[in-house]
Amino acid sequence: MTRPAPLDALRFSFGTLTVLPVRVTRWDRGAARGGMLAAPLAGAVVGLAAAVAGGVLVALGAAPLLAAAGAAAVPAALTRGLHLDGLADTADGLGSGKPAPEALQIMKQSDIGPFGVVVLVLVLLGQVAALSGAYGHGWVYGGLAAVLAAVAGRAAMTLACRPGVPAARPGGLGAAVAEAVPLRAALFVAAACVVVSGAAGLPFGGLTALRTAVAAVLGLLAAQCLLRRCVHRFSGVTGDVFGALCEVATLATLLPLALR
């Protein structure tokens, strides 16, 4: 496997996980490995943009709820709703009760079923509500919550690219990145996400560092629970599953950060 240049990895990560104008120059296993290792960096950029949006709204006099809505809208815009669409499709597949081939076919359809609608609405409401609680602690803390949640969401995707988590079907992003990241590298990214999250909470004093670290752990664990269920039901992962993992990890990370 050819070792990708750092720029190839970043292009793969930002070109596949965001709508930023980045041209993917390599689409092979080496680029996929590097790109998914860099996924939390893409998450950091998305989270920073969300934090800026929330901060601007607060500066303009917006209440925490409106700032939270703005901050939640930015990741959806910067991904063109790709991860949210994956969440809805995965919910439809899991909720269908059909065998894996039929469930995967349901997930490929362009429409959204009742399971997808309900889960999508609940997750978005949860994210906005949790961000509102975080912005209630101040705009800096609210912005930090947006960044940490976005990073944890993408770290969950990196962790899902480890060996032993096969692709459910050939083709697409799921097949391109499945089992592309060595286990040690995936665990290192997850551990770094937790450590950085804890360090980011240190300036706030008290037990905030512990809270931010625990939030990252909970986000990653929630995604792993969903991943295990998806692998059991679909015999592997798809691009939709990766999107669902990101959104679930984002919500689970935000919840502890919203507590008073």
Accessible surface in RSA format (square Angstrom, percent):
REM  Atomic radii and reference values for relative SASA: ProtOr
REM  Chains: A
REM  Algorithm: Lee & Richards
REM  Probe-radius: 1.40
REM  Slices: 20
REM RES _ NUM      All-atoms   Total-Side   Main-Chain    Non-polar    All polar
REM                ABS   REL    ABS   REL    ABS   REL    ABS   REL    ABS   REL
RES MET A   1   149.48  77.4  62.13  41.1  87.34 208.0  76.77  65.3  72.71  96.3
RES THR A   2    98.60  70.1  85.45  86.6  13.15  31.3  55.68  74.8  42.92  64.9
RES ARG A   3   198.42  83.3 179.84  91.7  18.58  44.2  63.90  87.3 134.51  81.5
RES PRO A   4    16.97  12.4   6.63   6.0  10.34  37.6   6.68   5.5  10.29  64.0
RES ALA A   5    49.19  45.2  41.14  63.5   8.06  18.3  47.14  66.4   2.05   5.4
RES PRO A   6   106.03  77.3  99.16  90.4   6.87  25.0 105.87  87.4   0.16   1.0
RES LEU A   7   109.46  61.0 109.32  78.2   0.14   0.3 109.32  76.8   0.14   0.4
RES ASP A   8    20.53  14.4  19.04  19.0   1.49   3.5   0.03   0.1  20.50  20.4
RES ALA A   9    11.77  10.8  11.77  18.2   0.00   0.0  11.77  16.6   0.00   0.0
RES LEU A  10    60.59  33.7  60.04  43.0   0.56   1.4  60.36  42.4   0.23   0.6
RES ARG A  11    75.56  31.7  75.05  38.3   0.51   1.2   7.95  10.9  67.60  41.0
RES PHE A  12     0.65   0.3   0.63   0.4   0.02   0.1   0.63   0.4   0.02   0.1
RES SER A  13     0.00   0.0   0.00   0.0   0.00   0.0   0.00   0.0   0.00   0.0
RES PHE A  14    28.54  14.3  28.54  17.7   0.00   0.0  28.54  17.3   0.00   0.0
RES GLY A  15    25.05  30.9   0.00   N/A  25.05  30.9   1.16   3.2  23.89  53.5
RES THR A  16    22.02  15.7   9.24   9.4  12.78  30.4  14.69  19.7   7.33  11.1
RES LEU A  17     1.25   0.7   0.41   0.3   0.84   2.1   1.21   0.8   0.04   0.1
RES THR A  18    10.82   7.7   0.87   0.9   9.95  23.7   2.12   2.9   8.69  13.1
RES VAL A  19    48.80  32.1  25.32  22.9  23.48  56.6  31.35  27.2  17.45  47.3
RES LEU A  20    56.68  31.6  50.10  35.8   6.58  16.5  50.72  35.6   5.97  16.1
RES PRO A  21   137.84 100.5  99.29  90.5  38.54 140.1 114.18  94.3  23.65 147.0
RES VAL A  22    52.84  34.8  33.99  30.8  18.84  45.4  37.85  32.9  14.99  40.6
RES ARG A  23   183.55  77.1 170.42  86.9  13.13  31.3  78.41 107.2 105.14  63.7
RES VAL A  24    46.33  30.5  21.95  19.9  24.38  58.7  21.95  19.1  24.38  66.1
RES THR A  25    56.09  39.9  24.26  24.6  31.82  75.8  28.00  37.6  28.09  42.5
RES ARG A  26    52.59  22.1  46.38  23.6   6.20  14.8  37.42  51.1  15.16   9.2
RES TRP A  27   139.06  55.8 112.45  54.4  26.61  62.5  93.60  49.9  45.46  73.8
RES ASP A  28    64.54  45.2  52.52  52.3  12.02  28.4  43.89 103.3  20.65  20.6
RES ARG A  29    89.39  37.5  87.39  44.5   1.99   4.7  56.77  77.6  32.62  19.8
RES GLY A  30     1.14   1.4   0.00   N/A   1.14   1.4   0.08   0.2   1.06   2.4
RES ALA A  31     0.00   0.0   0.00   0.0   0.00   0.0   0.00   0.0   0.00   0.0
RES ALA A  32     1.03   0.9   1.03   1.6   0.00   0.0   1.03   1.4   0.00   0.0
RES ARG A  33    46.61  19.6  46.61  23.8   0.00   0.0   7.80  10.7  38.81  23.5
RES GLY A  34    10.37  12.8   0.00   N/A  10.37  12.8   8.72  23.9   1.65   3.7
RES GLY A  35     0.00   0.0   0.00   N/A   0.00   0.0   0.00   0.0   0.00   0.0
RES MET A  36     0.60   0.3   0.60   0.4   0.00   0.0   0.60   0.5   0.00   0.0
RES LEU A  37    56.42  31.4  45.36  32.5  11.06  27.8  45.62  32.0  10.80  29.1
RES ALA A  38    11.00  10.1   7.61  11.7   3.40   7.7  10.93  15.4   0.07   0.2
RES ALA A  39     0.00   0.0   0.00   0.0   0.00   0.0   0.00   0.0   0.00   0.0
RES PRO A  40    18.48  13.5  17.45  15.9   1.04   3.8  17.58  14.5   0.90   5.6
RES LEU A  41   102.64  57.2 101.70  72.8   0.94   2.4 101.82  71.5   0.82   2.2
RES ALA A  42     0.38   0.4   0.38   0.6   0.00   0.0   0.38   0.5   0.00   0.0
RES GLY A  43     0.00   0.0   0.00   N/A   0.00   0.0   0.00   0.0   0.00   0.0
RES ALA A  44    26.40  24.3  26.40  40.7   0.00   0.0  26.40  37.2   0.00   0.0
RES VAL A  45    60.70  39.9  58.97  53.4   1.73   4.2  59.55  51.7   1.15   3.1
RES VAL A  46     0.62   0.4   0.62   0.6   0.00   0.0   0.62   0.5   0.00   0.0
RES GLY A  47     0.10   0.1   0.00   N/A   0.10   0.1   0.10   0.3   0.00   0.0
RES LEU A  48   101.32  56.4 101.23  72.4   0.09   0.2 101.32  71.2   0.00   0.0
RES ALA A  49    35.80  32.9  24.64  38.0  11.16  25.4  31.39  44.2   4.41  11.7
RES ALA A  50     1.49   1.4   1.49   2.3   0.00   0.0   1.49   2.1   0.00   0.0
RES ALA A  51    17.97  16.5  13.18  20.3   4.79  10.9  13.48  19.0   4.48  11.9
RES VAL A  52    96.99  63.8  90.20  81.7   6.79  16.4  96.56  83.9   0.43   1.2
RES ALA A  53    25.44  23.4  17.91  27.6   7.53  17.1  25.05  35.3   0.39   1.0
RES GLY A  54     0.00   0.0   0.00   N/A   0.00   0.0   0.00   0.0   0.00   0.0
RES GLY A  55    13.47  16.6   0.00   N/A  13.47  16.6   8.71  23.9   4.76  10.7
RES VAL A  56    78.21  51.5  75.13  68.0   3.08   7.4  77.31  67.2   0.90   2.4
RES LEU A  57    46.17  25.7  46.17  33.0   0.00   0.0  46.17  32.4   0.00   0.0
RES VAL A  58    46.76  30.8  37.64  34.1   9.12  22.0  37.64  32.7   9.12  24.7
RES ALA A  59    88.03  80.9  47.13  72.7  40.90  93.0  58.41  82.3  29.62  78.5
RES LEU A  60   141.12  78.6 105.36  75.4  35.76  89.9 110.21  77.4  30.91  83.2
RES GLY A  61    66.38  81.9   0.00   N/A  66.38  81.9  35.48  97.4  30.90  69.2
RES ALA A  62    20.64  19.0   2.74   4.2  17.91  40.7   9.85  13.9  10.79  28.6
RES ALA A  63    60.66  55.8  50.23  77.5  10.42  23.7  56.49  79.6   4.16  11.0
RES PRO A  64    56.65  41.3  56.09  51.1   0.56   2.0  56.52  46.7   0.12   0.8
RES LEU A  65   108.15  60.2 107.33  76.8   0.82   2.0 107.33  75.4   0.82   2.2
RES LEU A  66   100.36  55.9  97.25  69.6   3.12   7.8  99.58  69.9   0.78   2.1
RES ALA A  67     0.00   0.0   0.00   0.0   0.00   0.0   0.00   0.0   0.00   0.0
RES ALA A  68     0.00   0.0   0.00   0.0   0.00   0.0   0.00   0.0   0.00   0.0
RES ALA A  69    40.27  37.0  34.88  53.8   5.39  12.3  35.62  50.2   4.66  12.3
RES GLY A  70    17.32  21.4   0.00   N/A  17.32  21.4  15.90  43.6   1.42   3.2
RES ALA A  71     0.87   0.8   0.00   0.0   0.87   2.0   0.00   0.0   0.87   2.3
RES ALA A  72    12.76  11.7   3.86   6.0   8.90  20.2   7.26  10.2   5.50  14.6
RES ALA A  73    56.87  52.3  47.81  73.8   9.07  20.6  54.69  77.0   2.19   5.8
RES VAL A  74    30.28  19.9  28.38  25.7   1.90   4.6  30.28  26.3   0.00   0.0
RES PRO A  75    31.57  23.0  30.88  28.1   0.69   2.5  31.27  25.8   0.30   1.9
RES ALA A  76    28.61  26.3  22.78  35.2   5.84  13.3  25.59  36.0   3.03   8.0
RES ALA A  77    69.63  64.0  48.49  74.8  21.14  48.1  59.61  83.9  10.01  26.5
RES LEU A  78    36.37  20.3  36.37  26.0   0.00   0.0  36.37  25.5   0.00   0.0
RES THR A  79     6.85   4.9   3.49   3.5   3.36   8.0   1.90   2.6   4.95   7.5
RES ARG A  80   189.97  79.8 163.91  83.6  26.06  62.1  73.13  99.9 116.84  70.8
RES GLY A  81    20.81  25.7   0.00   N/A  20.81  25.7  16.97  46.6   3.84   8.6
RES LEU A  82    90.83  50.6  86.12  61.6   4.71  11.8  88.63  62.2   2.20   5.9
RES HIS A  83     4.42   2.4   4.42   3.1   0.00   0.0   2.53   2.6   1.90   2.2
RES LEU A  84    21.32  11.9  21.25  15.2   0.07   0.2  21.25  14.9   0.07   0.2
RES ASP A  85    60.03  42.1  55.98  55.7   4.06   9.6  20.85  49.1  39.18  39.1
RES GLY A  86     1.17   1.4   0.00   N/A   1.17   1.4   1.07   2.9   0.10   0.2
RES LEU A  87     5.94   3.3   5.84   4.2   0.10   0.2   5.84   4.1   0.10   0.3
RES ALA A  88     0.00   0.0   0.00   0.0   0.00   0.0   0.00   0.0   0.00   0.0
RES ASP A  89     8.95   6.3   8.82   8.8   0.13   0.3   0.13   0.3   8.82   8.8
RES THR A  90     2.32   1.7   2.32   2.4   0.00   0.0   2.32   3.1   0.00   0.0
RES ALA A  91    11.61  10.7   4.32   6.7   7.29  16.6  10.04  14.1   1.57   4.2
RES ASP A  92    10.98   7.7   8.86   8.8   2.12   5.0   4.72  11.1   6.26   6.2
RES GLY A  93     0.00   0.0   0.00   N/A   0.00   0.0   0.00   0.0   0.00   0.0
RES LEU A  94    37.74  21.0  26.92  19.3  10.82  27.2  26.98  18.9  10.76  29.0
RES GLY A  95    26.68  32.9   0.00   N/A  26.68  32.9  13.51  37.1  13.17  29.5
RES SER A  96    33.75  28.5   5.76   7.7  28.00  64.5  13.87  29.5  19.88  27.9
RES GLY A  97    66.03  81.4   0.00   N/A  66.03  81.4  33.56  92.1  32.46  72.7
RES LYS A  98    94.52  46.1  92.98  57.1   1.54   3.7  37.81  34.0  56.71  60.4
RES PRO A  99    81.19  59.2  70.06  63.9  11.13  40.5  80.79  66.7   0.40   2.5
RES ALA A 100    22.94  21.1  17.94  27.7   5.00  11.4  17.94  25.3   5.00  13.2
RES PRO A 101    99.36  72.4  87.15  79.4  12.21  44.4  92.22  76.1   7.14  44.4
RES GLU A 102    88.38  50.7  85.24  64.5   3.14   7.5  37.50  72.5  50.88  41.5
RES ALA A 103     0.00   0.0   0.00   0.0   0.00   0.0   0.00   0.0   0.00   0.0
RES LEU A 104    17.46   9.7  17.46  12.5   0.00   0.0  17.46  12.3   0.00   0.0
RES GLN A 105   100.90  56.4  99.71  72.9   1.19   2.8  36.53  77.8  64.37  48.8
RES ILE A 106    48.70  27.7  45.13  33.6   3.57   8.6  45.13  32.5   3.57   9.7
RES MET A 107     2.11   1.1   0.00   0.0   2.11   5.0   0.12   0.1   1.98   2.6
RES LYS A 108   130.25  63.5  96.86  59.4  33.39  79.5  50.10  45.1  80.15  85.4
RES GLN A 109    85.71  47.9  74.78  54.7  10.93  26.0  27.91  59.4  57.81  43.8
RES SER A 110   119.10 100.6  81.61 108.9  37.49  86.4  56.68 120.7  62.42  87.4
RES ASP A 111    92.07  64.5  79.59  79.2  12.48  29.5  45.21 106.4  46.86  46.7
RES ILE A 112    69.49  39.5  44.47  33.1  25.02  60.3  44.47  32.0  25.02  67.9
RES GLY A 113    20.49  25.3   0.00   N/A  20.49  25.3  18.23  50.0   2.26   5.1
RES PRO A 114   105.27  76.7  97.33  88.7   7.94  28.9 104.62  86.4   0.65   4.1
RES PHE A 115   106.72  53.4 104.90  65.0   1.82   4.7 106.50  64.6   0.21   0.6
RES GLY A 116     0.00   0.0   0.00   N/A   0.00   0.0   0.00   0.0   0.00   0.0
RES VAL A 117    72.84  47.9  72.29  65.4   0.55   1.3  72.84  63.3   0.00   0.0
RES VAL A 118    85.06  56.0  81.68  73.9   3.38   8.1  85.05  73.9   0.01   0.0
RES VAL A 119    48.05  31.6  46.71  42.3   1.34   3.2  48.05  41.7   0.00   0.0
RES LEU A 120    35.60  19.8  35.60  25.5   0.00   0.0  35.60  25.0   0.00   0.0
RES VAL A 121    72.72  47.8  70.86  64.1   1.86   4.5  72.60  63.1   0.12   0.3
RES LEU A 122   109.79  61.1 102.94  73.6   6.85  17.2 103.16  72.4   6.64  17.9
RES VAL A 123    12.53   8.2  12.21  11.1   0.33   0.8  12.53  10.9   0.00   0.0
RES LEU A 124    55.95  31.2  55.72  39.9   0.22   0.6  55.95  39.3   0.00   0.0
RES LEU A 125   108.83  60.6 106.23  76.0   2.60   6.5 106.78  75.0   2.05   5.5
RES GLY A 126    18.34  22.6   0.00   N/A  18.34  22.6  17.24  47.3   1.10   2.5
RES GLN A 127    11.33   6.3  11.33   8.3   0.00   0.0   0.47   1.0  10.86   8.2
RES VAL A 128    30.23  19.9  30.23  27.4   0.00   0.0  30.23  26.3   0.00   0.0
RES ALA A 129    63.65  58.5  50.55  78.0  13.09  29.8  54.57  76.8   9.08  24.0
RES ALA A 130     4.66   4.3   0.15   0.2   4.51  10.3   4.08   5.7   0.58   1.5
RES LEU A 131     7.31   4.1   7.31   5.2   0.00   0.0   7.31   5.1   0.00   0.0
RES SER A 132    22.26  18.8  20.12  26.9   2.14   4.9   4.44   9.5  17.82  25.0
RES GLY A 133    21.60  26.6   0.00   N/A  21.60  26.6  20.32  55.8   1.27   2.8
RES ALA A 134     0.20   0.2   0.20   0.3   0.00   0.0   0.20   0.3   0.00   0.0
RES TYR A 135     8.88   4.1   0.44   0.2   8.44  22.0   0.44   0.3   8.44  10.4
RES GLY A 136    34.05  42.0   0.00   N/A  34.05  42.0   8.69  23.8  25.36  56.8
RES HIS A 137    72.16  39.4  37.25  25.9  34.91  89.3  26.95  27.8  45.21  52.6
RES GLY A 138    31.79  39.2   0.00   N/A  31.79  39.2  31.01  85.1   0.78   1.8
RES TRP A 139   148.05  59.4 144.33  69.9   3.72   8.7 118.40  63.1  29.65  48.1
RES VAL A 140    79.68  52.4  74.19  67.2   5.49  13.2  76.76  66.7   2.92   7.9
RES TYR A 141    15.88   7.4  14.83   8.4   1.05   2.7  14.83  11.1   1.05   1.3
RES GLY A 142     0.00   0.0   0.00   N/A   0.00   0.0   0.00   0.0   0.00   0.0
RES GLY A 143     7.34   9.0   0.00   N/A   7.34   9.0   7.34  20.1   0.00   0.0
RES LEU A 144    32.09  17.9  26.37  18.9   5.72  14.4  30.07  21.1   2.03   5.5
RES ALA A 145     1.65   1.5   0.53   0.8   1.12   2.5   1.44   2.0   0.21   0.6
RES ALA A 146     8.30   7.6   1.99   3.1   6.31  14.4   4.73   6.7   3.57   9.5
RES VAL A 147    24.37  16.0  24.37  22.1   0.00   0.0  24.37  21.2   0.00   0.0
RES LEU A 148     8.03   4.5   7.79   5.6   0.24   0.6   7.79   5.5   0.24   0.6
RES ALA A 149     1.55   1.4   1.55   2.4   0.00   0.0   1.55   2.2   0.00   0.0
RES ALA A 150     4.33   4.0   3.47   5.4   0.87   2.0   4.15   5.8   0.18   0.5
RES VAL A 151    23.59  15.5  23.59  21.4   0.00   0.0  23.59  20.5   0.00   0.0
RES ALA A 152     0.00   0.0   0.00   0.0   0.00   0.0   0.00   0.0   0.00   0.0
RES GLY A 153     0.00   0.0   0.00   N/A   0.00   0.0   0.00   0.0   0.00   0.0
RES ARG A 154     8.22   3.5   8.22   4.2   0.00   0.0   0.00   0.0   8.22   5.0
RES ALA A 155     0.39   0.4   0.00   0.0   0.39   0.9   0.00   0.0   0.39   1.0
RES ALA A 156     0.00   0.0   0.00   0.0   0.00   0.0   0.00   0.0   0.00   0.0
RES MET A 157     1.38   0.7   1.38   0.9   0.00   0.0   1.38   1.2   0.00   0.0
RES THR A 158     0.16   0.1   0.16   0.2   0.00   0.0   0.16   0.2   0.00   0.0
RES LEU A 159    15.54   8.7  15.47  11.1   0.08   0.2  15.47  10.9   0.08   0.2
RES ALA A 160     0.00   0.0   0.00   0.0   0.00   0.0   0.00   0.0   0.00   0.0
RES CYS A 161     0.00   0.0   0.00   0.0   0.00   0.0   0.00   0.0   0.00   0.0
RES ARG A 162    57.26  24.0  57.26  29.2   0.00   0.0   4.76   6.5  52.49  31.8
RES PRO A 163    69.48  50.6  56.29  51.3  13.19  47.9  56.61  46.7  12.87  80.0
RES GLY A 164    60.75  74.9   0.00   N/A  60.75  74.9  35.90  98.5  24.85  55.7
RES VAL A 165     7.95   5.2   7.95   7.2   0.00   0.0   7.95   6.9   0.00   0.0
RES PRO A 166    51.17  37.3  50.90  46.4   0.27   1.0  51.17  42.2   0.00   0.0
RES ALA A 167    35.87  33.0  15.29  23.6  20.59  46.8  15.29  21.5  20.59  54.5
RES ALA A 168    21.93  20.2   0.00   0.0  21.93  49.9   0.87   1.2  21.06  55.8
RES ARG A 169    61.73  25.9  54.11  27.6   7.62  18.1  33.89  46.3  27.84  16.9
RES PRO A 170   128.60  93.7 107.15  97.7  21.44  78.0 113.74  93.9  14.86  92.3
RES GLY A 171    51.66  63.7   0.00   N/A  51.66  63.7  38.90 106.7  12.77  28.6
RES GLY A 172    56.59  69.8   0.00   N/A  56.59  69.8  38.48 105.6  18.11  40.6
RES LEU A 173    34.42  19.2  26.52  19.0   7.90  19.8  26.52  18.6   7.90  21.2
RES GLY A 174     2.02   2.5   0.00   N/A   2.02   2.5   1.18   3.2   0.84   1.9
RES ALA A 175    29.78  27.4  15.94  24.6  13.84  31.5  16.10  22.7  13.68  36.2
RES ALA A 176    17.95  16.5   6.56  10.1  11.39  25.9  17.31  24.4   0.64   1.7
RES VAL A 177     0.36   0.2   0.36   0.3   0.00   0.0   0.36   0.3   0.00   0.0
RES ALA A 178     5.65   5.2   2.95   4.6   2.70   6.1   2.95   4.2   2.70   7.1
RES GLU A 179    75.53  43.4  59.79  45.2  15.73  37.5  10.71  20.7  64.82  52.9
RES ALA A 180     6.63   6.1   0.00   0.0   6.63  15.1   1.83   2.6   4.80  12.7
RES VAL A 181     0.27   0.2   0.00   0.0   0.27   0.6   0.27   0.2   0.00   0.0
RES PRO A 182    66.03  48.1  60.67  55.3   5.36  19.5  65.43  54.0   0.60   3.7
RES LEU A 183    88.45  49.3  85.08  60.9   3.38   8.5  85.08  59.7   3.38   9.1
RES ARG A 184   212.52  89.2 205.57 104.8   6.95  16.6  77.07 105.3 135.45  82.1
RES ALA A 185    28.25  26.0  20.01  30.9   8.24  18.7  27.24  38.4   1.01   2.7
RES ALA A 186     0.28   0.3   0.00   0.0   0.28   0.6   0.00   0.0   0.28   0.7
RES LEU A 187    92.33  51.4  89.11  63.7   3.22   8.1  89.36  62.8   2.97   8.0
RES PHE A 188   145.74  72.9 140.55  87.1   5.19  13.5 145.19  88.0   0.55   1.6
RES VAL A 189    18.68  12.3  16.64  15.1   2.05   4.9  17.80  15.5   0.88   2.4
RES ALA A 190    10.35   9.5  10.06  15.5   0.28   0.6  10.30  14.5   0.05   0.1
RES ALA A 191    54.23  49.9  46.89  72.4   7.35  16.7  53.40  75.2   0.83   2.2
RES ALA A 192    35.42  32.6  28.89  44.6   6.53  14.9  34.81  49.0   0.61   1.6
RES CYS A 193     7.39   5.6   1.19   1.3   6.20  14.6   6.12  15.5   1.28   1.4
RES VAL A 194    33.87  22.3  33.83  30.6   0.04   0.1  33.83  29.4   0.04   0.1
RES VAL A 195   105.20  69.2  96.28  87.2   8.92  21.5 103.22  89.7   1.98   5.4
RES VAL A 196    91.38  60.1  90.07  81.5   1.31   3.2  91.03  79.1   0.35   0.9
RES SER A 197     2.71   2.3   2.71   3.6   0.00   0.0   0.23   0.5   2.48   3.5
RES GLY A 198    10.41  12.8   0.00   N/A  10.41  12.8  10.41  28.6   0.00   0.0
RES ALA A 199    53.18  48.9  42.03  64.9  11.15  25.4  44.16  62.2   9.02  23.9
RES ALA A 200    28.29  26.0  12.70  19.6  15.59  35.5  24.37  34.3   3.92  10.4
RES GLY A 201     0.44   0.5   0.00   N/A   0.44   0.5   0.00   0.0   0.44   1.0
RES LEU A 202   119.13  66.3 104.96  75.1  14.17  35.6 106.47  74.8  12.66  34.1
RES PRO A 203   115.67  84.3  71.51  65.2  44.15 160.5  84.85  70.1  30.82 191.5
RES PHE A 204    78.95  39.5  44.68  27.7  34.27  89.2  51.07  31.0  27.88  79.8
RES GLY A 205    35.48  43.8   0.00   N/A  35.48  43.8  34.00  93.3   1.48   3.3
RES GLY A 206    81.47 100.5   0.00   N/A  81.47 100.5  42.38 116.3  39.10  87.6
RES LEU A 207   140.33  78.2 131.41  94.0   8.92  22.4 133.53  93.8   6.80  18.3
RES THR A 208    25.06  17.8  21.82  22.1   3.24   7.7   3.39   4.6  21.66  32.8
RES ALA A 209    20.25  18.6  18.82  29.0   1.42   3.2  19.15  27.0   1.09   2.9
RES LEU A 210   106.86  59.5 100.59  72.0   6.27  15.8 104.91  73.7   1.95   5.2
RES ARG A 211    70.93  29.8  64.59  32.9   6.34  15.1  19.16  26.2  51.77  31.4
RES THR A 212     0.89   0.6   0.38   0.4   0.51   1.2   0.38   0.5   0.51   0.8
RES ALA A 213    20.30  18.7  20.29  31.3   0.01   0.0  20.30  28.6   0.00   0.0
RES VAL A 214    63.50  41.8  62.74  56.8   0.76   1.8  63.46  55.1   0.03   0.1
RES ALA A 215     0.02   0.0   0.02   0.0   0.00   0.0   0.02   0.0   0.00   0.0
RES ALA A 216     0.46   0.4   0.46   0.7   0.00   0.0   0.46   0.6   0.00   0.0
RES VAL A 217    57.24  37.7  56.28  51.0   0.96   2.3  57.13  49.6   0.10   0.3
RES LEU A 218    76.87  42.8  74.97  53.6   1.90   4.8  74.97  52.7   1.90   5.1
RES GLY A 219     0.00   0.0   0.00   N/A   0.00   0.0   0.00   0.0   0.00   0.0
RES LEU A 220    12.40   6.9  12.34   8.8   0.06   0.1  12.40   8.7   0.00   0.0
RES LEU A 221   100.27  55.8 100.01  71.5   0.26   0.6 100.01  70.2   0.26   0.7
RES ALA A 222    29.52  27.1  19.07  29.4  10.45  23.8  26.57  37.4   2.95   7.8
RES ALA A 223     0.00   0.0   0.00   0.0   0.00   0.0   0.00   0.0   0.00   0.0
RES GLN A 224    34.81  19.5  30.56  22.3   4.24  10.1  28.13  59.9   6.68   5.1
RES CYS A 225    91.37  69.1  79.31  88.5  12.06  28.3  30.55  77.4  60.82  65.6
RES LEU A 226    31.86  17.7  26.39  18.9   5.47  13.7  30.91  21.7   0.94   2.5
RES LEU A 227     3.45   1.9   3.45   2.5   0.00   0.0   3.45   2.4   0.00   0.0
RES ARG A 228   195.24  82.0 187.89  95.8   7.35  17.5  64.66  88.4 130.57  79.1
RES ARG A 229   114.82  48.2 110.38  56.3   4.44  10.6  42.87  58.6  71.95  43.6
RES CYS A 230     0.00   0.0   0.00   0.0   0.00   0.0   0.00   0.0   0.00   0.0
RES VAL A 231    39.96  26.3  37.06  33.5   2.91   7.0  37.06  32.2   2.91   7.9
RES HIS A 232   140.89  77.0 114.77  79.8  26.11  66.8  70.86  73.0  70.03  81.5
RES ARG A 233    35.41  14.9  29.15  14.9   6.26  14.9  16.81  23.0  18.60  11.3
RES PHE A 234     1.18   0.6   0.00   0.0   1.18   3.1   0.00   0.0   1.18   3.4
RES SER A 235    76.21  64.4  60.62  80.9  15.59  35.9  38.09  81.1  38.11  53.4
RES GLY A 236     0.00   0.0   0.00   N/A   0.00   0.0   0.00   0.0   0.00   0.0
RES VAL A 237     0.61   0.4   0.00   0.0   0.61   1.5   0.00   0.0   0.61   1.6
RES THR A 238     4.56   3.2   1.72   1.7   2.84   6.8   4.56   6.1   0.00   0.0
RES GLY A 239    28.03  34.6   0.00   N/A  28.03  34.6  14.42  39.6  13.61  30.5
RES ASP A 240    24.77  17.3  21.71  21.6   3.06   7.2   1.91   4.5  22.86  22.8
RES VAL A 241     0.00   0.0   0.00   0.0   0.00   0.0   0.00   0.0   0.00   0.0
RES PHE A 242     1.17   0.6   1.17   0.7   0.00   0.0   1.17   0.7   0.00   0.0
RES GLY A 243     2.62   3.2   0.00   N/A   2.62   3.2   2.17   5.9   0.46   1.0
RES ALA A 244     0.33   0.3   0.33   0.5   0.00   0.0   0.33   0.5   0.00   0.0
RES LEU A 245     0.00   0.0   0.00   0.0   0.00   0.0   0.00   0.0   0.00   0.0
RES CYS A 246     0.62   0.5   0.62   0.7   0.00   0.0   0.00   0.0   0.62   0.7
RES GLU A 247    18.80  10.8  18.80  14.2   0.00   0.0   0.28   0.5  18.53  15.1
RES VAL A 248    33.98  22.4  33.47  30.3   0.51   1.2  33.55  29.1   0.44   1.2
RES ALA A 249     0.00   0.0   0.00   0.0   0.00   0.0   0.00   0.0   0.00   0.0
RES THR A 250    18.40  13.1  18.40  18.7   0.00   0.0  16.96  22.8   1.44   2.2
RES LEU A 251    32.79  18.3  32.79  23.5   0.00   0.0  32.79  23.0   0.00   0.0
RES ALA A 252    16.01  14.7  13.44  20.7   2.57   5.8  14.33  20.2   1.68   4.4
RES THR A 253     0.76   0.5   0.76   0.8   0.00   0.0   0.76   1.0   0.00   0.0
RES LEU A 254     3.18   1.8   3.02   2.2   0.16   0.4   3.02   2.1   0.16   0.4
RES LEU A 255    92.41  51.5  89.89  64.3   2.52   6.3  90.40  63.5   2.02   5.4
RES PRO A 256    15.60  11.4  13.97  12.7   1.63   5.9  15.29  12.6   0.31   1.9
RES LEU A 257     1.22   0.7   1.22   0.9   0.00   0.0   1.22   0.9   0.00   0.0
RES ALA A 258    20.98  19.3  12.09  18.7   8.89  20.2  12.10  17.0   8.88  23.5
RES LEU A 259   113.45  63.2 111.06  79.5   2.39   6.0 113.45  79.7   0.00   0.0
RES ARG A 260   208.54  87.6 153.21  78.1  55.33 131.7  88.62 121.1 119.92  72.7
END  Absolute sums over single chains surface
CHAIN  1 A    11292.0       9086.0       2206.0       8185.0       3107.1
END  Absolute sums over all chains
TOTAL         11292.0       9086.0       2206.0       8185.0       3107.1
